[in-house]
Amino acid sequence: MRLGIVSDSHFCPAGTPPGFWHNPQDYDRAEERLELGIRLLQSRNVDAVAMLGDLTNFGDEASIARAVAVLASAGVPVLVVPGNHDCLLGVTEFLGHVDRLGPPGVMMAGTEHELGGIRVVGLTELARDDEVKQLVIADIDGGNWGDGPLVVLTHFPLLDRRAAIEAEGLRYAGGFRDAGVARRLRDRRGPAIILHGHLHVRDATLNGNVLQIGCAALVEPPHEATVVEIDRDEDGGWRVQVEHTALATSEARLPVMTPARGAWRFAGEGWTVSPAS
């Protein structure tokens, strides 16, 4: 299964002043960056595209409509999960807009899907805890997941990366809490692959049977799109390969913690790093 990834495009109304996180965010070029990302993924013959949240900066319907129109040009199924910026006007409002504007090719990823024989689930159920000003990622029922590989699409990381990111001198984007999904994944026997955005950092980490890959943002350097390939290997284990591709050059210090290409193997005893081919 070959899955294309884009994240954190941050579409805005015209005239929105530039933002800044690790580097300047050029909102006026959000559409161009997403179009370039979709074209790149088409050229890699992906089976589907996942948009890992913060499709928009304010969750306004006009920005959602523009972004969904670009995603629909992919020509393959596009699965969307909401980000914190998408939900500024309400979680249900964002989900409703995508469901109404997206069919037939663009859809929320909240139900389970099967791509190339691999189960894919999206974390779309978010609730706002106003007392602590956090979004809460709802727990989900994993009773039917089985022992095969499971791909989890989420805006937010499920394995904590605060210490590692701050140790690199990068800003950590918090503001979320996992109600139990990471625990469910670690309790499984089978391999899990978490794909997330939000941090605007290229990253990867392992915890037993859980492999988490962080994808950098489109809206700021390194302006990346990602291809993740999951296959059986010759010994009956599972192999994951990832390739991150920059869509523009930059002189800025890039928020990257891993090489542009990586590979991992699962053979029943947890994930291990493999040479990238």
MIPAVO-496688 format. One record per residue: residue in three letters; x, y, z of N, C-alpha, C, O in turn. Coordinates in pm, whole numbers, plus 32768, in hexadecimal, padded with zeros to 4 digits. Layout:
# residues N
ALA,X,Y,Z,X,Y,Z,X,Y,Z,X,Y,Z;
...
//
This chain:
# residues 277
MET,8055,7F8A,8000,8000,8000,8000,8059,807C,8000,80B8,8086,804E;
ARG,8039,80D8,7FA7,8086,8154,7F9E,8029,81C9,7FBB,7FC8,81E1,7F73;
LEU,8049,8211,8027,7FF3,827D,8057,803C,8301,804C,80AE,830E,807A;
GLY,7FFB,8364,800F,8032,83EA,8008,8002,843D,807D,7F90,842F,80AA;
ILE,8059,8494,80B0,803A,84E4,8126,8053,8578,8108,80BC,859D,80D4;
VAL,7FF1,85CB,812C,8006,865B,8135,7FCD,8688,81BB,7F73,8648,81F1;
SER,8001,86F6,81F0,7FD3,8724,8273,7FEC,87B8,8283,8048,87F0,8248;
ASP,7F98,87F7,82D4,7FAF,8880,8301,7FC2,88E1,828C,8029,8924,8280;
SER,7F5C,88E7,8237,7F5F,8945,81C6,7F30,89D0,81EF,7F5C,8A33,81B4;
HIS,7ED7,89DB,8252,7EAD,8A5A,828F,7E75,8ABD,8228,7EA3,8B2F,8220;
PHE,7E11,8A92,81DA,7DCC,8AED,8180,7D89,8B5C,81D3,7D51,8B42,823D;
CYS,7D90,8BD7,81A0,7D5C,8C4C,81E8,7D0B,8CA4,8188,7D1B,8C9A,810E;
PRO,7CB6,8CF9,81BF,7C7A,8D61,816B,7CE5,8DBC,8130,7D4E,8DCF,816E;
ALA,7CCC,8DF2,80BC,7D2B,8E4D,807A,7D4C,8EC2,80D6,7CF5,8EF7,811A;
GLY,7DCB,8EE8,80D5,7DF5,8F5B,8124,7E1C,8F3B,81B2,7E3F,8F97,81FD;
THR,7E17,8EBB,81DB,7E41,8E97,8263,7ED7,8EB3,8272,7F25,8E85,821F;
PRO,7F00,8EFC,82D8,7F90,8F18,82E9,7FE0,8E98,82FC,7FAB,8E37,8331;
PRO,805E,8E95,82D1,80B1,8E1E,82E1,80BD,8DF6,8373,80B9,8E4A,83CD;
GLY,80CC,8D74,838A,80DE,8D41,8410,816D,8D12,8425,81C2,8D21,83CE;
PHE,8185,8CD7,849B,820B,8CA5,84BA,81FE,8C36,8522,81B5,8C44,8584;
TRP,8245,8BC8,850A,8255,8B60,8570,82E9,8B42,857E,832E,8B87,85C8;
HIS,831C,8ADC,8537,83AD,8ACB,8532,83EB,8B2F,84D2,845A,8B60,84E7;
ASN,83A0,8B4E,8468,83CB,8BA8,83FE,8351,8BF6,83CE,82E1,8BD6,83F5;
PRO,8365,8C5D,837B,82F1,8CA7,8346,8292,8C4B,82FA,82BC,8BEE,82B6;
GLN,8210,8C68,8308,81A7,8C1C,82C5,8165,8C77,825D,8126,8CDC,827E;
ASP,8176,8C51,81E0,8144,8CA3,8171,80BA,8C71,814A,80AD,8C19,80F5;
TYR,8052,8CA9,8189,7FCA,8C7B,8171,7F9D,8C93,80E1,7F4C,8C47,80AD;
ASP,7FD1,8CFB,80A2,7FA5,8D1B,8019,7FCC,8CAF,7FB5,7F93,8CA8,7F48;
ARG,802C,8C5A,7FD9,8057,8BF0,7F7D,8024,8B66,7FA8,8053,8B00,7F76;
ALA,7FC4,8B62,8005,7F92,8AE2,8036,7F58,8A8D,7FC5,7F71,8A14,7FBE;
GLU,7F0A,8ACC,7F6D,7ECE,8A7F,7EFF,7F37,8A48,7EA2,7F2F,89D5,7E77;
GLU,7F9B,8A99,7E82,8008,8A6C,7E2B,8051,89F6,7E68,806F,8995,7E23;
ARG,806F,89FF,7EEB,80B9,8992,7F2D,8068,8910,7F2C,809F,88A6,7F12;
LEU,7FE7,8918,7F48,7F95,88A0,7F4A,7F89,8865,7EBE,7F8E,87EB,7EAD;
GLU,7F7A,88BA,7E59,7F75,8887,7DCF,7FF6,883F,7DAB,7FF2,87D5,7D6D;
LEU,806A,8878,7DD1,80E9,8837,7DB5,80F2,87B0,7DFD,8124,874E,7DC5;
GLY,80C3,87AD,7E78,80C6,8730,7EC3,8070,86C4,7E83,809A,8651,7E79;
ILE,7FF9,86E9,7E58,7F9F,8688,7E18,7FDC,8656,7D96,7FD4,85DF,7D77;
ARG,8018,86AF,7D48,8057,8683,7CCA,80CA,8624,7CE5,80DB,85C0,7C9E;
LEU,811A,8641,7D4B,8188,85E7,7D6C,8153,855D,7D90,8187,84F8,7D61;
LEU,80EB,8558,7DE4,80B5,84D7,7E0F,8077,848C,7D9A,807F,8411,7D93;
GLN,8038,84D4,7D3D,8004,8492,7CC4,8076,8452,7C77,8067,83E3,7C44;
SER,80E7,8497,7C6D,8159,8462,7C21,8194,83E6,7C63,81D7,8397,7C20;
ARG,817C,83D4,7CE5,81AE,835E,7D2D,8147,82ED,7D30,815B,8288,7D73;
ASN,80D8,82FF,7CE9,8072,8296,7CDC,8040,8264,7D62,8039,81EB,7D79;
VAL,801D,82C0,7DBB,7FEA,8297,7E3D,7F5D,825D,7E2E,7F13,827F,7DD2;
ASP,7F3B,8203,7E8B,7EB5,81C5,7E8C,7E4D,8221,7EC9,7DD6,8217,7EAA;
ALA,7E79,8279,7F20,7E1F,82D8,7F63,7E74,8348,7F9C,7EEF,833D,7FA4;
VAL,7E32,83B4,7FC2,7E75,8426,8002,7E35,843B,808A,7DBC,8432,8098;
ALA,7E88,8458,80EE,7E58,847F,8172,7E7E,8510,818B,7EF2,8536,817A;
MET,7E1C,8560,81B4,7E35,85EA,81DD,7E2E,85EC,8275,7DC3,85D6,82AE;
LEU,7EA0,8607,82B8,7EAB,85F2,8348,7E8B,866E,839A,7EC7,8684,8404;
GLY,7E2E,86BF,836D,7DFA,8729,83C0,7E38,87B2,83AA,7E9F,87BF,8368;
ASP,7DF6,8818,83E2,7E13,88A4,83C8,7E15,88BF,8331,7E6D,8901,82FB;
LEU,7DAF,8887,82F3,7D93,88A8,8267,7D81,893F,825A,7DAB,897B,81F7;
THR,7D43,897B,82BF,7D29,8A0B,82C0,7D65,8A48,833F,7D8D,8A01,839B;
ASN,7D6A,8ACC,8341,7DA0,8B12,83B5,7D34,8B3B,8418,7D4D,8B46,8490;
PHE,7CB9,8B53,83E6,7C4D,8B84,843C,7BD0,8B2D,8439,7B72,8B47,8483;
GLY,7BCD,8AC5,83E4,7B58,8A70,83DB,7AE2,8AB0,8394,7A71,8A81,83A3;
ASP,7AFA,8B1B,8347,7A8C,8B5F,8301,7A66,8B11,8283,7ABB,8AD2,8243;
GLU,79E7,8B16,8261,79B2,8AC3,81F4,79F3,8AE4,816E,7A0D,8A89,811F;
ALA,7A0D,8B63,8153,7A48,8B88,80D1,7AD2,8B49,80C2,7AF4,8B18,8056;
SER,7B23,8B4B,812C,7BA8,8B0E,8124,7B9F,8A77,8117,7BEC,8A3A,80CD;
ILE,7B40,8A3A,815F,7B2C,89A9,8152,7B08,8985,80C2,7B3D,8925,808B;
ALA,7AAE,89D2,8087,7A82,89B6,7FFD,7AF7,89BD,7F9B,7B03,8967,7F45;
ARG,7B4C,8A22,7FA8,7BBF,8A30,7F4F,7C1F,89BA,7F60,7C4F,8982,7EFD;
ALA,7C39,8995,7FDC,7C98,892A,7FF5,7C61,88A2,7FC8,7CAA,8852,7F8D;
VAL,7BE1,8889,7FE2,7BA5,880A,7FB9,7BA6,87FE,7F21,7BB8,8790,7EED;
ALA,7B94,886C,7EDA,7B98,8866,7E47,7C21,883A,7E15,7C2A,87EF,7DB4;
VAL,7C8B,8866,7E58,7D12,8839,7E31,7D23,87A5,7E53,7D56,8759,7E01;
LEU,7CF9,877C,7EC9,7D05,86F0,7EEE,7CB9,8695,7E8E,7CE7,8627,7E6E;
ALA,7C45,86C3,7E5F,7BF3,8671,7E06,7C37,8659,7D80,7C11,85FC,7D38;
SER,7C9B,86AA,7D5E,7CE1,8697,7CDF,7D42,8622,7CE3,7D7D,85FF,7C7D;
ALA,7D53,85E3,7D58,7DB5,8576,7D65,7D91,84FE,7D10,7DEB,84B7,7CE2;
GLY,7D10,84E6,7CF8,7CE7,8474,7CA7,7CE9,83F0,7CEF,7CD1,8387,7CB2;
VAL,7D06,83F2,7D72,7D01,837A,7DC7,7CB6,83A2,7E46,7CA4,8419,7E5E;
PRO,7C8A,8341,7E98,7C47,8367,7F15,7C9F,83C0,7F6C,7D18,83A8,7F78;
VAL,7C63,8425,7FA9,7CAA,847F,8003,7C66,8478,808C,7BEE,8492,8097;
LEU,7CB2,8454,80F3,7C7F,8446,817B,7CB2,84BB,81CE,7D29,84D7,81CF;
VAL,7C58,84FF,8213,7C77,857A,825C,7C5F,8564,82F1,7BFB,8529,8318;
VAL,7CBD,8594,8344,7CA4,859E,83D4,7CAD,8631,83FA,7CF7,867C,83BB;
PRO,7C63,865B,8461,7C63,86E8,8487,7CDC,870D,84DD,7D0D,86BC,852B;
GLY,7D09,8789,84CB,7D70,87C0,8522,7D36,8829,857E,7CC1,884D,8572;
ASN,7D87,885A,85DA,7D57,88BD,863A,7D2B,893E,85F6,7CC8,897B,861F;
HIS,7D72,8969,858D,7D49,89E3,8546,7CC6,89CD,84FB,7C74,8A28,84F4;
ASP,7CB3,8956,84C4,7C36,8939,847D,7BBD,8946,84D8,7B4F,8963,84AA;
CYS,7BD2,8931,855A,7B62,8929,85B9,7B4B,89AA,8606,7B02,89AA,8669;
LEU,7B87,8A19,85DA,7B77,8A96,8623,7AE5,8AC3,8627,7ABA,8B03,8687;
LEU,7A99,8AA2,85BE,7A0B,8AC5,85BC,79B3,8A50,85E6,7938,8A5A,85E2;
GLY,79F1,89E0,860F,79A5,896D,863D,79CD,88EE,85F4,79DF,88EF,857A;
VAL,79DB,8881,8640,7A02,8800,8604,7996,87CE,85A6,79B3,87A8,8534;
THR,7919,87CD,85D4,78AD,8797,8580,7899,87EC,8504,7875,87B9,849B;
GLU,78B1,8870,8510,78A3,88C7,849B,7909,88A2,8430,78E6,889A,83BA;
PHE,7987,888B,8458,79EC,8866,83F6,79CB,87E0,83B4,79CF,87D5,833A;
LEU,79AB,877B,8406,798A,86F8,83CE,7914,8703,836F,7914,86C5,8305;
GLY,78B0,8751,8394,783A,875F,833E,785B,87A2,82BA,7828,8778,8251;
HIS,78AF,8809,82BC,78D5,884C,8240,791F,87EC,81E2,7902,87E8,816A;
VAL,797F,879F,8218,79CA,8742,81C3,796F,86D6,818B,7978,86B4,8115;
ASP,7916,86A0,81DE,78B9,8639,81AF,785F,866F,813F,783E,8626,80E2;
ARG,7839,86EE,8149,77DF,8728,80E5,782A,874F,8066,77F7,873E,7FF8;
LEU,78A3,8784,8075,78EE,87B7,8003,7944,874D,7FBF,7969,875C,7F4B;
GLY,7965,86E1,8008,79CA,8686,7FD9,79A0,8617,7F7C,79EE,85F4,7F23;
PRO,7929,85DC,7F89,7909,8567,7F37,7916,8585,7EA2,7903,85F7,7E78;
PRO,7937,851D,7E51,794B,8492,7E7B,79D9,8470,7EA4,79EF,8408,7EE3;
GLY,7A3B,84C5,7E83,7AC6,8499,7E97,7B02,84BE,7F1C,7B60,847B,7F47;
VAL,7AD1,8526,7F5E,7B0D,8558,7FDA,7AAE,853E,804D,7A39,8563,8046;
MET,7AE0,84FF,80B7,7A86,84D8,8125,7AD0,84DF,81AA,7B4B,84D4,81AE;
MET,7A85,84F1,8216,7AC0,84E4,829A,7AEA,8452,82B0,7AA8,83F6,8282;
ALA,7B57,8440,82F8,7B91,83BB,8307,7B65,8375,8387,7BAB,831C,83B7;
GLY,7AF3,839C,83BE,7ACC,836A,8440,7AA3,82D9,8445,7AB0,8298,84AD;
THR,7A73,82A3,83D7,7A52,8215,83D6,7ACB,81C6,83A8,7B2A,81FE,8371;
GLU,7AC7,8144,83BF,7B38,80F0,8394,7B32,80DA,82FE,7AC6,80CB,82C3;
HIS,7BA8,80D9,82C1,7BB5,80C4,8231,7C19,8052,821C,7C68,8032,8274;
GLU,7C14,8018,81A7,7C77,7FB3,8182,7CBB,7FE0,8101,7C78,7FF6,809C;
LEU,7D3E,7FEC,8106,7D8D,8012,8092,7DF7,7FA8,807B,7E4E,7F94,80CF;
GLY,7DF0,7F65,8009,7E52,7EFE,7FEB,7E55,7E8F,8053,7EBE,7E55,806C;
GLY,7DE2,7E71,8091,7DDC,7E09,80F5,7E09,7E34,817F,7E14,7DE1,81D9;
ILE,7E23,7EB5,8192,7E51,7EE9,8213,7DE6,7F43,824E,7DAE,7F98,8209;
ARG,7DCA,7F2F,82CE,7D63,7F7C,8313,7D97,8008,8333,7E06,8019,8366;
VAL,7D44,806C,8315,7D66,80F9,832E,7CF5,8137,837E,7C80,8127,835C;
VAL,7D17,817F,83E9,7CB2,81C2,843A,7CDE,8252,8450,7D55,826C,8466;
GLY,7C80,82AF,844B,7C9E,833B,8463,7C64,836B,84E6,7BF4,8345,8509;
LEU,7CAD,83BD,852E,7C7F,83F3,85AE,7C3E,847A,8593,7C82,84E0,8589;
THR,7BBB,847A,8586,7B70,84F4,8566,7B19,8524,85D9,7AE4,8593,85D3;
GLU,7B0B,84D2,8641,7AB6,84F9,86B2,7B08,8548,8717,7B55,850F,8764;
LEU,7AF5,85C9,8716,7B3B,8623,8771,7AD4,866D,87C6,7A67,868B,8797;
ALA,7AF9,868A,8842,7AA4,86D9,889A,7AFA,8743,88DC,7B6F,872B,88F9;
ARG,7AC1,87B9,88F3,7B0D,8826,8930,7AF8,8827,89C6,7A88,882E,89F8;
ASP,7B69,8821,8A0F,7B66,882E,8AA1,7B89,88BF,8AC1,7BFE,88E3,8AC9;
ASP,7B23,8911,8AD4,7B39,89A0,8AE7,7B7F,89BF,8B6B,7BBF,8A27,8B79;
GLU,7B73,8965,8BCC,7BB1,897E,8C4E,7C49,8984,8C43,7C8A,89D7,8C83;
VAL,7C82,892B,8BF0,7D14,8929,8BDF,7D3C,8957,8B53,7DB2,8951,8B2E;
LYS,7CD9,8985,8B04,7CF2,89BA,8A7E,7D3E,8955,8A28,7DA6,8974,89EE;
GLN,7D08,88DB,8A21,7D42,8871,89D0,7CD6,882E,897D,7C61,882C,89A3;
LEU,7CFF,87F7,890B,7CAA,879A,88C2,7CC8,870D,88F4,7D3C,86E9,8907;
VAL,7C60,86BF,8908,7C6F,8636,8939,7C54,85D7,88C5,7BEB,85DE,8885;
ILE,7CB3,857D,88AA,7CA3,8517,8843,7C54,84A5,8882,7C85,8462,88DD;
ALA,7BDB,848D,8852,7B85,8428,888E,7BC0,839D,887E,7BFD,837E,8818;
ASP,7BAD,834A,88E4,7BD4,82BE,88DB,7B7A,8279,8875,7B0B,82A6,885B;
ILE,7BAB,820E,883C,7B5D,81C5,87D7,7B5F,8131,87F8,7BBA,80FF,883B;
ASP,7AFC,80EC,87C8,7AEE,805C,87E0,7B49,8011,877F,7B36,8017,8705;
GLY,7BAC,7FCB,87B5,7C08,7F80,8761,7BEA,7EEC,875C,7C41,7E9C,873B;
GLY,7B6E,7EC5,877D,7B4E,7E37,8788,7B57,7DEA,8707,7B6A,7D71,8709;
ASN,7B4A,7E2E,8695,7B4D,7DE8,8613,7BCF,7DFC,85C7,7BD7,7DDD,8550;
TRP,7C35,7E30,860A,7CB0,7E4F,85C2,7D00,7DD2,859D,7D47,7DD3,8539;
GLY,7CF6,7D69,85EA,7D42,7CF1,85CC,7DD6,7D05,85E5,7DFE,7D64,8628;
ASP,7E29,7CAC,85AE,7EBA,7CB0,85C3,7F06,7CDF,8548,7F81,7CE0,8548;
GLY,7EBE,7D04,84E0,7F00,7D37,8468,7F2D,7DC7,847A,7F0E,7E05,84E0;
PRO,7F75,7DFE,8418,7FA2,7E88,8422,7F2C,7EE9,8422,7EC9,7ED5,83DC;
LEU,7F39,7F51,8472,7ED2,7FB7,847E,7F13,803E,8468,7F75,8060,84AC;
VAL,7EDE,808C,840A,7F0D,8114,83F2,7EAC,8174,8435,7E33,816D,841F;
VAL,7EE1,81CE,8488,7E90,822F,84D0,7EB1,82BA,849B,7F23,82E7,84A3;
LEU,7E4C,82FD,8464,7E5B,8385,8430,7E2B,83E5,849D,7DB9,83DA,84CC;
THR,7E7F,8442,84C4,7E5D,849F,852F,7EA8,8521,851A,7F19,8522,84E9;
HIS,7E6A,8590,853F,7EB3,860E,853B,7F1D,8612,85A7,7F8C,8642,8591;
PHE,7EFB,85DF,861C,7F51,85EB,8691,7FA2,856C,86A7,7F70,84FE,8691;
PRO,8020,8579,86D1,806D,8500,86F4,802F,84BB,876C,7FF3,84FB,87C2;
LEU,803E,8438,8770,800C,83E9,87E1,807D,83BE,883D,8065,83A6,88B4;
LEU,80F8,83B4,880A,816E,839E,885D,81AB,8427,887B,81C2,8476,881F;
ASP,81C5,8443,88F8,81F0,84C8,8924,8279,84EB,88EA,82D9,849F,88F7;
ARG,8281,8561,88A9,82FF,858C,886B,8330,8613,88A2,838D,864E,886B;
ARG,82F2,8642,890C,8317,86C6,8940,83AD,86CF,8960,83F1,872A,8930;
ALA,83E1,8671,89B0,846D,8679,89DC,84CC,8673,8966,852D,86BF,895F;
ALA,84B1,8618,8907,850B,8609,8894,850D,8687,883E,8577,86B1,8810;
ILE,8498,86C3,8829,848F,8739,87D4,84CE,87B2,8818,8517,87FE,87D9;
GLU,84B2,87C4,8898,84ED,8835,88DF,8584,8826,88ED,85CC,888A,88F1;
ALA,85B6,87A9,88F4,8646,8793,88FA,868C,87BF,887A,8703,87DD,887B;
GLU,8641,87C2,880B,8678,87F2,878C,866D,888A,877E,8693,88C2,8717;
GLY,863A,88CB,87E6,862A,895C,87DF,85B2,8988,878D,85AD,89FA,8760;
LEU,8552,892D,8778,84DA,894B,872A,8464,8964,8787,8462,8934,87F8;
ARG,8403,89AE,8755,838A,89C8,87A3,8330,894E,87A0,8325,890A,873A;
TYR,82EF,8932,8810,8295,88C0,8819,8205,88F0,8818,81DE,8942,886B;
ALA,81B6,88BF,87BA,8129,88E4,87AE,80D6,8884,8802,80BB,8814,87D6;
GLY,80AE,88AD,8879,805C,8858,88D0,7FC8,886F,88B4,7F9F,887D,8841;
GLY,7F79,8873,891F,7EEC,8893,8911,7E92,881E,88F1,7E26,8831,88B8;
PHE,7EBB,87A4,8915,7E68,872E,88FB,7E83,86C6,8966,7EE9,86C8,89AB;
ARG,7E23,8669,8973,7E31,85FB,89D3,7DF2,857E,8997,7D85,8583,895F;
ASP,7E39,850D,89A2,7E0A,848C,8970,7DBD,8446,89DF,7DF3,8431,8A4C;
ALA,7D40,8422,89C4,7CED,83E1,8A29,7D04,834A,8A32,7CC0,8308,8A7F;
GLY,7D62,8313,89E6,7D80,8285,89F6,7DA4,8239,8978,7DB8,81C0,897F;
VAL,7DAC,827D,8904,7DC9,8235,8888,7E54,81F9,888A,7E67,8187,8861;
ALA,7EB8,8245,88B8,7F42,8212,88B9,7F4C,8193,890E,7F90,8134,88E7;
ARG,7F08,8192,897F,7F09,8119,89D4,7ECE,80A2,898A,7F04,8034,8990;
ARG,7E5F,80B9,8945,7E22,804A,88F9,7E82,8015,888F,7E8B,7F9C,887A;
LEU,7ECA,806D,884E,7F27,8041,87E6,7F9A,7FF2,8821,7FC2,7F8B,87E9;
ARG,7FD0,8020,8892,8040,7FD8,88D0,8015,7F51,8908,8067,7EF5,8912;
ASP,7F95,7F43,892C,7F63,7EC4,8963,7F4A,7E5B,88F8,7F37,7DE6,8919;
ARG,7F4A,7E82,8879,7F35,7E21,880E,7FB1,7DCC,87F7,8020,7DF2,881D;
ARG,7F9D,7D59,87B9,800F,7D07,878E,8042,7D36,8707,80B9,7D2C,86EA;
GLY,7FE8,7D67,86B4,800C,7D8A,862C,804E,7E12,8620,804A,7E61,867E;
PRO,808B,7E2D,85AC,80D1,7EAB,8598,8070,7F1E,857E,800A,7F0D,853D;
ALA,8092,7F93,85B2,8046,800C,8598,80A3,8076,8560,8116,8082,8589;
ILE,806F,80C3,8501,80B9,8131,84C4,8067,81B0,84D5,7FFE,81BE,8497;
ILE,8096,820C,8529,8053,828C,8540,808F,82F3,84E2,8109,8303,84DC;
LEU,8039,8338,8498,8064,83A3,843E,8024,8424,846E,7FA9,842B,847A;
HIS,8075,848A,848B,803E,8505,84C6,8082,8581,848D,80EC,857B,8450;
GLY,803F,85F3,84A4,8075,8676,8483,8084,86C8,8502,80C0,869B,8563;
HIS,804C,8741,8502,803E,879A,8575,80C1,87DA,85A3,80C4,8853,85B9;
LEU,812A,878E,85B3,81A6,87C3,85EB,81F8,8810,8584,8256,8858,85A9;
HIS,81D6,8803,8502,8222,8842,8495,82B4,8814,8498,830F,8860,8476;
VAL,82C9,8797,84C0,834F,875D,84CD,8351,86D6,8487,82F6,8686,8496;
ARG,83BB,86BF,8439,83D2,8637,8403,8413,85E3,8470,847B,8608,84A7;
ASP,83D4,8572,848F,83FD,8528,8507,83D3,8497,84F8,837E,8476,84A6;
ALA,8410,843F,8548,83E3,83B4,8554,8414,837F,85D8,8481,83A2,8606;
THR,83C4,8328,8616,83E9,82EB,8694,83A7,8262,86A0,8341,8248,8660;
LEU,83E2,820B,86F1,83B2,8182,8705,8391,816C,8797,83D2,81A2,87F0;
ASN,832A,811A,87AE,830A,80EB,8835,82CC,8061,8827,8253,8054,8816;
GLY,8320,7FF9,882D,82F1,7F70,881F,82B0,7F59,8798,82F2,7F64,8731;
ASN,8230,7F38,8799,81EA,7F1A,871C,81B2,7F98,86D8,816B,7F8E,8675;
VAL,81D2,800E,870E,819E,808B,86D7,820E,80DA,8696,8274,80F8,86D5;
LEU,81FB,80FC,8617,8253,8153,85CB,8207,81D4,85B0,8199,81D1,8578;
GLN,8240,8245,85D7,81FE,82C6,85C1,8254,831C,8565,82CB,8331,857F;
ILE,8216,834C,84FA,825B,839F,8497,8219,8429,8496,81A2,8436,847D;
GLY,8269,848F,84B0,8239,8519,84AD,825B,8559,8428,82CC,8552,83F8;
CYS,81F5,8599,83ED,8205,85D5,8369,820B,866D,8376,81B9,86A8,83BD;
ALA,826A,86AB,8333,827B,873B,8339,8209,8782,82EF,81B7,8743,82AD;
ALA,8207,8806,82FD,8197,8855,82C9,81AC,887F,8239,821D,8889,8209;
LEU,813B,8897,81F5,813F,88D6,8171,8151,896D,817C,818F,89AA,8124;
VAL,811C,89AB,81E6,8113,8A3C,81EC,8199,8A7E,820D,81A9,8AF6,81F3;
GLU,81F8,8A35,8244,827A,8A6E,8264,82E6,8A0A,823F,82CA,8994,822E;
PRO,8364,8A3A,8232,83CF,89DC,8211,83D2,8968,8274,83C1,897C,82EC;
PRO,83E7,88EB,823F,8419,88CB,81BA,83AF,88B9,814D,83CF,8888,80E1;
HIS,832F,88E0,8166,82C7,88D7,80FF,82C4,884A,80C1,82D9,883A,8049;
GLU,82A9,87E5,8114,82BB,875A,80E7,8238,8711,80CD,81D1,872C,810B;
ALA,823F,86B4,806F,81DD,864A,805E,8225,85C6,8074,829F,85BD,8061;
THR,81DB,855F,809D,8218,84E3,80CA,81D4,846B,808A,815B,846B,8073;
VAL,8223,8405,806C,81EF,8385,803D,8217,8319,80A2,828D,830B,80C4;
VAL,81B5,82CD,80D0,81CC,825E,812C,81A2,81DD,80E6,8131,81D1,80B6;
GLU,81FD,817E,80E2,81E2,80FE,80A0,81E9,808E,8107,824A,8085,8152;
ILE,8183,8038,810B,817A,7FCB,816C,8167,7F49,8120,8108,7F3A,80D3;
ASP,81C2,7EEA,8136,81BF,7E6C,80EB,81EF,7DFA,8143,8235,7E0F,81A7;
ARG,81CA,7D80,811D,8207,7D08,8154,8296,7CFE,8120,82B1,7D23,80AD;
ASP,82F2,7CCD,8174,8378,7CB3,8142,838A,7C1F,8124,832D,7BD0,8136;
GLU,8400,7BFB,80F6,8416,7B71,80C7,8410,7B0B,8138,83FE,7A94,811D;
ASP,841C,7B37,81B5,8418,7ADB,8226,8391,7AD9,826C,8383,7A9D,82D7;
GLY,832E,7B1A,8232,82A8,7B1A,826B,828E,7B87,82CF,8220,7B91,8305;
GLY,82F1,7BDB,82EA,82DC,7C4D,8342,82A2,7CC2,82F3,827D,7CB5,827E;
TRP,829C,7D34,8335,8267,7DAE,82F5,82D5,7E16,82EB,8327,7E26,8346;
ARG,82D6,7E5D,827D,833A,7EC4,8264,82F4,7F47,8243,8297,7F4A,81F2;
VAL,8321,7FB2,8281,82EF,8039,8264,8363,808C,822F,83CF,808F,8269;
GLN,834B,80CF,81C0,83AC,812D,8189,836A,81B6,817B,82F5,81BF,8154;
VAL,83B4,821F,8199,837E,82A6,818F,83DF,82FC,813F,8458,82EE,8149;
GLU,83A6,8354,80EE,83F5,83B6,80A4,83B1,843E,80AE,833E,844E,8085;
HIS,83F8,849F,80E6,83C7,8528,80F2,8408,857B,8083,8481,8575,806E;
THR,83B8,85C9,803C,83EB,8618,7FCB,83C7,86AA,7FDE,8351,86CC,7FED;
ALA,842C,8701,7FDD,8415,8791,7FE7,83E0,87C5,7F62,840E,879F,7EF7;
LEU,837D,881E,7F6C,833E,8857,7EF5,8376,88E1,7ED4,834F,891D,7E70;
ALA,83D0,8914,7F27,840F,8996,7F0F,8493,8998,7F5B,84A3,8950,7FBD;
THR,84EF,89E9,7F2D,856E,89F8,7F73,8563,8A65,7FDC,850D,8ABD,7FD3;
SER,85BA,8A5E,803F,85B6,8AC1,80AA,8641,8ACD,80E8,868A,8A6B,80F2;
GLU,8663,8B47,8112,86E0,8B5F,815A,86CA,8B59,81F2,8729,8B68,823E;
ALA,864D,8B43,821C,862E,8B42,82AA,8665,8AC4,82EE,8683,8A61,82AB;
ARG,8673,8AC9,8371,8693,8A52,83BD,8618,89F7,83BA,85AD,8A1F,83E9;
LEU,8627,897F,8385,85B4,8927,8370,8595,88D8,83EF,85F1,88A5,8430;
PRO,8515,88CC,8412,84EE,887C,8486,84E6,87E8,8463,8479,87AF,845D;
VAL,8558,87AB,844D,855D,871D,8427,85B6,86D3,848A,8623,8700,84AC;
MET,8586,8660,84B8,85CE,860F,8519,85F3,8586,84E3,8633,8537,8528;
THR,85CC,8569,8468,85EC,84EA,8428,8613,8503,8398,85F3,856D,8362;
PRO,8659,84A4,8357,8677,84B3,82C8,85F8,84B3,8274,858C,848D,82A2;
ALA,8606,84DE,81F7,8593,84E3,819C,855F,8459,8178,84EC,844B,814F;
ARG,85B2,83F2,8185,8588,8369,8169,85A2,8313,81E5,8608,8322,8228;
GLY,8545,82BA,8201,8556,8260,8272,850E,81DD,825A,84B6,81D4,8205;
ALA,8534,8176,82A7,84F4,80F3,8299,84F8,80AB,8320,8556,80BB,836E;
TRP,8490,805B,8338,8483,800F,83B4,8448,7F86,8394,8405,7F74,832E;
ARG,8463,7F26,83EE,8430,7E9F,83DB,83F0,7E6E,845B,8421,7E89,84C9;
PHE,8380,7E26,844D,833B,7DE7,84BC,8336,7D52,84A2,8303,7D25,843B;
ALA,836D,7D04,8500,8370,7C72,84F0,8337,7C2C,856A,8360,7BBC,858A;
GLY,82D9,7C6E,85B0,8298,7C2D,8621,82CE,7C55,86A8,828F,7C3B,870F;
GLU,8345,7C95,86AA,8383,7CBC,872A,8391,7D54,8734,83E3,7D84,8782;
GLY,8346,7D9C,86E9,8351,7E2E,86EB,8397,7E61,866F,83D5,7E14,8625;
TRP,838E,7EE3,865A,83CB,7F23,85E5,8462,7F35,85FB,848F,7F53,8669;
THR,84AD,7F23,858F,853C,7F41,858E,855B,7F94,8512,8515,7F8B,84AD;
VAL,85C4,7FE4,851B,85EE,8035,84AA,8631,7FDC,8442,8680,7F84,8465;
SER,8612,7FF4,83C2,864D,7FAA,8353,8691,800C,82F4,8673,8083,82F7;
PRO,86EC,7FDC,82A1,8728,8035,823D,86BC,8061,81DA,866A,800F,81AF;
ALA,86BC,80DF,81B6,865E,8111,8150,8691,80EA,80C6,8707,80F8,80A8;
SER,8634,80B9,8072,865D,8090,7FEC,864E,8103,7F8A,866B,80F3,7F13;
//
